[in-house]
Structures are given as structure tokens and as C-alpha cells.
Amino acid sequence: MQRYFVPKEQFDESGVRITGEDARHIRRVMRMNVADTIICANNKGDAFLCKIKAFEDQSVIAGIESVLTSESELPVRITIAQGIPKGDKFDTIVQKGTECGAAAFIPFHSERTVSVWQKEKSEKKRLRLQRIAKEASEQTHRLLIPEVEPLMTLDQLLIFSERFTCKAVAYEETAKAGVQSGLPSLLRNMKAGNSLIMVIGPEGGLSPNEAERLKQSGFLLCGLGPRILRTETAALYLLSCASYHFELLQREVDR
């Protein structure tokens, strides 16, 4: 069943008004009719089974049939701070990271960044990534769309990170040294409702200077397993570990 995220202000007690690209998608792509059913989520944690009641010039009107329950969000909020990679790799990171449960993404410019986002184009790129996150959230039946934050410098990232419960860095040199206890320890110490910001460098990784600055700001330097991962793989590895620890393993314990 098709799922659409609709701003909360477009809901009322009995129904929802769908506008913009989603309304056009319902009409022209899905070719839906009156009485067809869809799922509408308000991006605040609520989802509803809805039935189409009418088509207007620029909108679709649907009535709410029932409230849906779902456990599609990770119990912890994980934000991926990603050093800008080359090409379209960020598209993949946002799409697959959203599918794996990321709460937000932060693009940042690091010392070893090769691909530079020009200031006048960075907002356009951010909005494109935000659309990718929305589409991936709809496809995976999530209740929340991950936020793609504006491009940051490392200084801005350090200030932004003060709001998180936990802070960590995927650092290649830690993995090379064979120290693998950081990530398991981090996940064991986190509790439901906690927030984590994980910094991942671009191709070439973070510089020693950047790693030291992050460490001095309270970030845990940790390896992601015994293999050296590509930058576009690191976030997916972390999110998969978190999903196993907080969802699959915990459900097995609760049985």
C-alpha cells in the first residue's frame, strides 16, 4: 500500500488533504480512484489508514479509517555526520541509511574532502538529499523522515554535537590497531531514547588532527570491525549493528 508523508497541519479530526508532488503521484502515477486506500504519516510518529474521498484541482482529500501502530523506528536516535564523499555516494548513504534507521544526516567538509560543495549550490544538494530521505522513508514504512542538516565545518559540527547523549568517530587507525571494543561498549552503554552522533570521514578518512580534535571534544574513536570499510559502507555497518543490538537481540531477550 502506498505511503505518503503529509504535514501535520494538513490533518484534521476526520481526514487529510494531500497536495503537491504526492497528490500528483496519486493521480498520475498510481492512477488511484475514490475509495482506494493509502497510508498517511504526519512525520511526528503517527500513521493512519486513509480512504480517498475526493479529487480537487490541486489536492486529494482522504478520510481517516484507523490509526496504525508500528515499531519501524530504532529505539535510539543515530545521526550520521558524513564527510562529503565523491560523486553520488552521498545519495546512496542517505537512501540506504534511511532504510537502516538513521535519524539524521550531517554533511561536513573535512581536510581530506575531495568533492567540494559550492556555497551557492549546497542548499540545492541538501534539498535533493532530503527528497531521497523522504522517498526511502515511505518505501520502508518509517514514521519519521530523517533530517538532512545544512553543510557544516568541523568547528560547527563540534558545537552541534553538544546536544547528543553519545558521540563517536569511525576511525581507521583504531581499526588498524586491532582495537575493537569501542563500538560494542558504546552500544551496551546506550539506552532506549539516547542519541548518538557518529562521525565518518570521506575517502581517505579523517586526518590525525581532526581525530584528535574530536577526541578532545568527547568523541570515542572506534573501529568498525576487522576490515577497512569504504566511506559509503561505514554508516550502514553501524546502523546494522545498532539494529541487531537494540531490535533483534532485545526482542529475543524479551521473549
C-alpha positions as CSV (number, residue, x, y, z in Angstrom):
1,M,0.0,0.0,0.0
2,Q,1.3,3.4,-0.9
3,R,2.6,5.6,1.9
4,Y,2.8,9.4,2.0
5,F,4.2,11.9,4.5
6,V,1.8,14.8,4.9
7,P,2.5,17.9,7.1
8,K,0.6,17.7,10.4
9,E,-1.3,20.9,9.7
10,Q,-3.0,19.2,6.7
11,F,-4.7,16.7,9.0
12,D,-7.9,17.4,10.9
13,E,-10.1,15.2,13.1
14,S,-11.5,13.1,10.3
15,G,-9.3,13.4,7.3
16,V,-6.2,14.7,5.5
17,R,-5.6,17.0,2.5
18,I,-2.7,15.8,0.3
19,T,-1.1,18.4,-2.0
20,G,2.0,18.9,-4.2
21,E,4.0,16.1,-5.6
22,D,2.2,13.5,-3.6
23,A,-1.2,14.5,-4.9
24,R,0.2,14.3,-8.5
25,H,1.7,10.9,-7.7
26,I,-1.7,9.6,-6.5
27,R,-3.4,10.9,-9.6
28,R,-1.0,10.5,-12.5
29,V,1.4,7.7,-11.4
30,M,-0.7,5.4,-9.3
31,R,-4.0,6.4,-11.1
32,M,-6.0,5.9,-7.9
33,N,-9.7,6.3,-7.6
34,V,-12.2,7.3,-5.0
35,A,-12.4,4.6,-2.2
36,D,-8.8,3.5,-2.8
37,T,-6.8,3.2,0.4
38,I,-3.4,4.8,1.3
39,I,-1.3,5.3,4.4
40,C,-0.6,8.8,5.5
41,A,2.0,9.7,8.1
42,N,2.5,13.1,9.8
43,N,6.3,12.8,10.4
44,K,5.5,13.2,14.1
45,G,5.3,9.5,14.8
46,D,1.7,8.8,13.7
47,A,0.4,6.9,10.7
48,F,-3.2,6.4,9.5
49,L,-5.0,4.2,7.1
50,C,-6.9,6.5,4.9
51,K,-9.5,6.2,2.1
52,I,-9.7,8.6,-0.8
53,K,-12.9,10.7,-0.7
54,A,-12.4,13.2,-3.5
55,F,-10.1,14.8,-6.0
56,E,-9.8,18.6,-6.2
57,D,-7.8,20.7,-8.6
58,Q,-4.5,20.6,-6.8
59,S,-5.2,18.2,-3.9
60,V,-6.5,14.8,-2.9
61,I,-8.9,14.5,0.1
62,A,-8.9,11.3,2.2
63,G,-10.8,10.3,5.2
64,I,-9.1,8.6,8.2
65,E,-10.2,5.0,8.7
66,S,-7.9,3.9,11.5
67,V,-4.7,4.6,13.4
68,L,-1.9,2.3,12.6
69,T,0.7,1.0,15.0
70,S,4.3,0.4,14.0
71,E,7.7,-0.3,15.5
72,S,9.7,0.9,12.5
73,E,11.9,3.4,14.3
74,L,15.2,2.5,16.1
75,P,14.9,2.8,19.9
76,V,17.9,5.1,19.8
77,R,18.4,8.2,17.5
78,I,21.5,7.9,15.4
79,T,22.8,10.8,13.4
80,I,25.4,10.2,10.7
81,A,27.9,13.1,10.3
82,Q,29.4,12.2,6.9
83,G,32.5,13.8,5.4
84,I,31.4,14.7,1.9
85,P,32.3,11.8,-0.5
86,K,32.9,11.9,-4.2
87,G,30.3,11.5,-6.9
88,D,26.8,10.4,-5.9
89,K,27.9,8.3,-2.9
90,F,26.0,10.6,-0.6
91,D,22.8,9.7,-2.4
92,T,23.4,6.1,-1.5
93,I,24.4,6.9,2.1
94,V,21.2,8.8,2.7
95,Q,18.9,6.3,0.9
96,K,20.3,3.2,2.5
97,G,21.0,4.9,5.8
98,T,17.3,5.9,6.0
99,E,16.3,2.3,5.2
100,C,18.5,1.1,8.1
101,G,17.0,3.6,10.6
102,A,19.2,6.7,10.7
103,A,17.6,9.7,12.4
104,A,19.5,12.4,10.6
105,F,22.5,13.2,8.3
106,I,25.0,15.9,8.5
107,P,27.3,16.7,5.6
108,F,30.6,18.2,6.7
109,H,33.7,19.4,4.9
110,S,36.9,17.8,6.3
111,E,40.6,18.2,5.5
112,R,40.6,15.2,3.1
113,T,37.4,16.0,1.3
114,V,37.9,16.0,-2.4
115,S,34.4,16.8,-3.6
116,V,33.6,20.4,-2.6
117,W,30.0,21.8,-2.4
118,Q,30.0,25.3,-3.6
119,K,28.1,27.6,-1.2
120,E,25.5,28.7,-3.8
121,K,24.7,25.0,-4.6
122,S,24.9,23.4,-1.2
123,E,21.2,24.1,-0.3
124,K,20.1,22.6,-3.6
125,K,22.1,19.5,-2.9
126,R,20.7,19.3,0.7
127,L,17.1,19.5,-0.6
128,R,17.8,16.8,-3.1
129,L,19.1,14.5,-0.3
130,Q,16.1,15.4,1.8
131,R,13.8,14.2,-1.0
132,I,15.8,10.9,-1.2
133,A,15.3,10.5,2.6
134,K,11.5,11.1,2.2
135,E,11.2,8.5,-0.6
136,A,13.2,6.0,1.3
137,S,11.1,6.6,4.5
138,E,7.9,6.0,2.5
139,Q,9.3,2.8,0.9
140,T,10.4,1.3,4.3
141,H,7.2,2.4,6.1
142,R,9.0,4.6,8.6
143,L,7.2,7.0,10.9
144,L,9.8,9.8,10.7
145,I,11.8,11.3,7.8
146,P,15.5,11.8,8.7
147,E,16.6,15.4,8.6
148,V,19.4,16.3,6.3
149,E,21.2,19.2,8.0
150,P,23.0,22.1,6.2
151,L,26.6,21.6,5.3
152,M,28.9,22.2,8.3
153,T,32.6,22.7,9.0
154,L,34.3,20.7,11.7
155,D,34.0,23.6,14.1
156,Q,30.3,23.8,13.5
157,L,29.9,20.1,13.9
158,L,31.7,20.1,17.3
159,I,29.3,22.8,18.6
160,F,26.3,20.9,17.1
161,S,27.4,17.6,18.8
162,E,26.9,19.0,22.3
163,R,23.2,18.1,22.1
164,F,23.8,14.3,21.8
165,T,23.9,11.7,24.6
166,C,26.8,9.8,22.9
167,K,29.5,10.8,20.5
168,A,31.7,8.5,18.4
169,V,34.0,8.5,15.4
170,A,34.6,5.7,12.9
171,Y,38.4,6.0,12.9
172,E,40.5,3.8,10.5
173,E,43.7,3.9,12.6
174,T,41.8,2.4,15.6
175,A,40.6,-0.4,13.4
176,K,44.1,-1.0,12.1
177,A,45.5,-1.2,15.6
178,G,43.1,-4.0,16.3
179,V,41.1,-2.2,19.0
180,Q,37.5,-3.4,18.5
181,S,36.0,-2.9,21.9
182,G,34.8,0.7,21.3
183,L,31.6,0.1,19.3
184,P,30.3,-2.9,21.4
185,S,30.9,-1.0,24.6
186,L,29.2,2.1,23.2
187,L,26.1,0.1,22.2
188,R,25.9,-1.7,25.5
189,N,26.0,1.5,27.4
190,M,23.3,3.2,25.4
191,K,19.7,3.1,26.4
192,A,16.4,3.5,24.6
193,G,15.8,7.1,23.9
194,N,19.5,8.0,23.8
195,S,21.0,9.9,20.9
196,L,24.3,9.2,19.1
197,I,26.3,11.2,16.6
198,M,28.7,9.1,14.6
199,V,31.4,10.9,12.5
200,I,32.6,9.2,9.4
201,G,35.3,10.6,7.2
202,P,35.4,10.9,3.4
203,E,37.6,8.8,1.1
204,G,41.0,8.8,2.8
205,G,39.4,9.1,6.2
206,L,39.9,11.7,8.9
207,S,43.3,13.4,9.4
208,P,45.1,12.8,12.7
209,N,44.4,16.4,13.6
210,E,40.7,16.0,13.1
211,A,40.6,12.8,15.1
212,E,42.4,14.4,18.0
213,R,40.1,17.4,18.0
214,L,37.1,15.1,18.0
215,K,38.6,13.1,20.8
216,Q,39.3,16.2,22.9
217,S,35.6,17.1,22.4
218,G,34.4,13.9,24.0
219,F,34.1,11.6,20.9
220,L,35.0,8.0,21.2
221,L,37.4,6.8,18.5
222,C,36.3,3.3,17.4
223,G,36.9,0.8,14.7
224,L,34.0,-0.8,12.7
225,G,35.1,-4.4,12.7
226,P,38.3,-6.0,11.5
227,R,38.1,-4.8,7.9
228,I,38.6,-1.3,6.5
229,L,35.3,-0.1,5.1
230,R,34.6,2.3,2.3
231,T,33.1,5.6,3.4
232,E,29.7,4.7,1.9
233,T,29.7,1.4,3.8
234,A,30.6,2.6,7.3
235,A,27.2,4.2,8.1
236,L,25.3,1.1,7.0
237,Y,27.6,-1.1,9.1
238,L,27.0,1.0,12.2
239,L,23.2,1.1,11.7
240,S,23.0,-2.6,11.1
241,C,24.9,-3.2,14.4
242,A,22.6,-0.9,16.2
243,S,19.5,-2.6,14.7
244,Y,20.8,-6.0,15.8
245,H,21.6,-4.8,19.3
246,F,18.5,-2.8,20.0
247,E,15.9,-4.6,17.9
248,L,16.6,-8.2,17.1
249,L,18.7,-9.1,20.1
250,Q,16.5,-7.2,22.6
251,R,13.3,-8.9,21.2
252,E,15.0,-12.3,21.6
253,V,15.9,-11.4,25.2
254,D,12.3,-10.2,25.9
255,R,10.7,-13.5,24.7
